[in-house]
Amino acid sequence: MARETFPADSVGIQVPAGRIRAGRTRWQTVFDARDKPMVYRLYNAPPRDRTDPGNSLIVDVDGVASRQIQVGVGTSVDVLAKKIRVKAGTGGTTTVLAEGWYVLVS
């Protein structure tokens, strides 16, 4: 099985980036700023089990319920916010996790 990579693995400079491994019950904080909003790209990776359709990724933008975004498997979204949290949505059959990565865009 090939090792999963994400953008920060191949960048020669250090940028705020990380991995997402979020369940359905708890929020994972990606970014929490005190002063100004930033743009982050979040990617929802396909599951390792190819027979599983995978879970959507729910992105909570600044804690406002009307600004929650659902990201499908294999897609990404750019989010401008002061606070970004994620958790797994629905869709998967063998796991209750959503995995992927995030990276600072600007």
Secondary structure, DSSP 8 states (H G I E B T S, - for coil): ------GGGT-SS--SEEEEEE-SSS-EEEEE-SS--EEEEEEE---SSTTS----EEEEETT-GGGEEEE-TTEEEEEEESEEEEEE-S--SS-S-EEEEEEE--
